Amino acid sequence: MTKALFIIDVQNDFTEGGALGVDGGAAVAADTTRYLAHAHGDYALVIASRDWHDPEGDNGGHFAAPGTDPDYVATWPSHCVAGTAGAEYHPGLDLSHVSMHVKKGQGEPAYSIYDGEVEGGASDGATISAVLEEHGVTEVDVVGIATDYCVRASVLDAIEHGRHVRVFTDLIAGVARESSDAALLEMGHAGAVLGASDSD
């Protein structure tokens, strides 16, 4: 079976000190780098996604309106704005084994990697679904941030698109314990296999 790795949103704004930083985000970057150092050969594709929001406007209501508080469910503080340091990958994530990059949320809310478009190369502008089909990918492993939002959405979409999905629970970090636990349960019920990256 042909396998891909999704690295979801390991960005400065989602790690400690960022606009929406989560505890453990920097560790996800470092530990994913260590994992890829020995496991990159297992994958036909290593695909990294980033939120890449427009600097102007509210990105389809994704950013809270000026002067209002975000509800942290549907509206958020400004984050991962295109061209800013917050939108860049965390420096602890080694990109040398990443074969494809995806930008999502360009002017609209977008949580799943399936909501984005491939950046650069022969597949520029393509959807992840089309790329996986083209490469015959049947299995997807998922790591990244945040467990309870973009990881969750990406995993559920991958399952819906017929992929066998594993979530490496030692290579993810969530916004909150309760919502992350609920997301893991939901992913498991949907058919994802949950386990550590060294469980092979």
Secondary structure, DSSP 4 states (H G I P E B T S, - for coil): -EEEEEEE--BGGGSTTSTT--TTHHHHHHHHHHHHHHHGGG-SEEEEEEE-B-SSS-TTTTBPPTTS---SSS-B-S-SBTTSGGGSBPTTS--TT--EEEEE-SSS---SGGGSEEESSTTTT--HHHHHHHHTEEEEEEEEE-IIIIIHHHHHHHHHTT-EEEEEEEEEE-S-HHHHHHHHHHHHHHT-EEE-TT--
